[in-house]
Amino acid sequence: MKKLIPFLGLALLVACGEKSTSESTNSNKINFTVEIDTVQVDPGADHFIYLAKFLRSSSLSSDKKTLYNFNPAVPELEVIDLDELILKEVIKLENEGPTGVDAANSYIPMVHVSDSGELFLNNWSHMIKLNAAKDKKSRYWFSSDSLKGESLSEVEKIYPEGFMSDDGKFYFSNYGKQDNSHKNGLAIVNLNSKELKKVPLDIFEKIEKFEIVFRPNEDSKTSVTETVFYLPFEDKILISTTAYNEIYLVSISDGRVEKKSFHSELTDDAKQGNFQKTAGSQKELFDHAKEKVKEVNFLKFHYDDQNEKFWRFSTTLDRMIGDSATYDIVLTIFDKNLAQLHEEKVDYSEKGSLTFFKDGALYSYINLEDELGFVRIKPSYD
């Protein structure tokens, strides 16, 4: 058994034809202020919005007007109006039968609602699609004998923790070893033609050296790993990690890869790895992780389509006060072409497990006494 613990929670708690560029910071190029507030979604009189999975089983519409939140235990799909901040509708689903989603006792790492209203659910073995009316079900398998195009080797698989294109035509995920020991790159699957394109990436090999491992016995492994972030943007997939001040841009159409490296005057440009990588107990694992979190940690890129800018937060150790650590938060701003514009230390950051820009404000999920809320950070640029 292998258990992976993504490193992101601790911080706030390549290919053939690859092109590389490097950029330095250019601070003081832009001036801005922010307004911060907190809002709560009205669930109505007789409903509690499902928050047990911290919105990890949710899907955001491409226009950012609607949040679909899937409750596998019932099962049902909550439709949340993000303009009015109300629960608009609850769509009841079947767990069994011709249109059953078989989610009550299943691992469902991916939920997506397409622009046309189709519901996609991924589990360990296959993907389920319900049409917009939720009265017709299709299945997709991602094994080598079910796909055309490039082939998977006998020891490779496509991982179920993927994501969809907004139109529901493409599935994206990592591919790698069947025993979960190593990922090799990005798999792009055209659901209409069943064609697979494999995009090898060196990003996974680069972050393996920062993994902290505890092996309670020969057959099991628990590890603290770096997080890899994915952001669909126009005709590309943007890929970054918590370990490096860089980003990969993968073309959806032909799989070409470009890498952009950045430089910060306020943090290191990569983790140094000055912490123990092997633990003899669960306690040691988390003790080592506490040392790891003192090194720089880069969060996800978020695109503000109203102001045509990317934001990315990062954290790094400020100082120790006794046994307690205090951290600097650095906000870096990039233009639409990922040219670095500005960085500065700030006293705010993204929160929770769902963060996105809507109408020029950065929304971050927050639990408000078991009710759904968002912290909003709205910049105004001079």
Secondary structure by P-SEA (a helix, b strand, c coil): cbbbbbccccccccccbbbbbbbbbbcccccbbbbbbbbbbbcccccccccccccccccccccccbbbbbbcccbbbbbbccccccccbbbbbbcccccccccccccccbbbbcccbbbbbbcccbbbbbcccccbbbbbbccccccccccccccbbbbccccccccccbbbbbbcccccccccbbbbbcccccbbbbbbbcccccccccbbbbbccccbbbbbbbbbbbbbcccbbbbbcccccbbbbbbcccbbbbbbbbbbcccccccccccccccccaaaaaaaaaaaaccbbbbbbbbcccccbbbbbbbbbccccccbbbbbbbbbbbcccccccbbbbbcccccccbbbbcccbbbbbbbcccbbbbbbbbbbcc
